[in-house]
């Protein structure tokens, strides 16, 4: 006995294979094209803020932990090495003033430590500096 295609559809059987293929293709596309954020070199909990503003990604990311440890672009550096790490990056940029630096400091960091880091960044010649805050709290 031969069952025609119309008889099979009338019986409630549908072909889900094309739908499953599309779902898997979309899943693979987002897995490949999606950006996975790298793990930060230091655990930093930024201070809370009431004002929400869009944070632009920076060319250089400086992390400052509450105990004074510093990382530049996921590489740990000591305080005297901060200027040298920024100077090495300066060779890659045409004009230091065009470099965007994002500072992500812990909310419990002492102000004098943050001030010293910001002074080093200003001595580097950067004028586009952003401080990361947490607006979710």
C-alpha positions, 0 to 999 in steps of 0.5 A: 500500500502506497501512502501519498504525501497529501495523506501523510500531511492530513494525518498530522505528520509534519516535517520538522527537519528544515526548521531544526536545520535553521535553528542549528544554523542560527545557533552556530552563527551566533556562537561563531560571531558572538564576542566572548569577553575575556576574563579580567586579570584582577577582580574589580567591583566598580563604585555605584553610580546613579547616572547611566551613560554609555561606556565606549570601549577603550584602546587601553583598559587599566584595572585598579584593585582595592589593594593597589594592584594594577593591570593594563590590558589584562597584564599585571604591572607594578606602579612604577611600570605603569608609565612604561606600559603606557609608553610601549602602547604609545608607539602603536598610536599615532597621537597619544591624545587620540588614545581612549583609556578606560580606568576600572577601579574597585569601589573600595580603592583609596583615592590617593591610589586612584589619583596616582594612576590618573596622574600617570595616565595624564603624564602619558598624554592621554586626554580621553579618560573614562572611569567605569561605574556600576549603575545596576545597584 
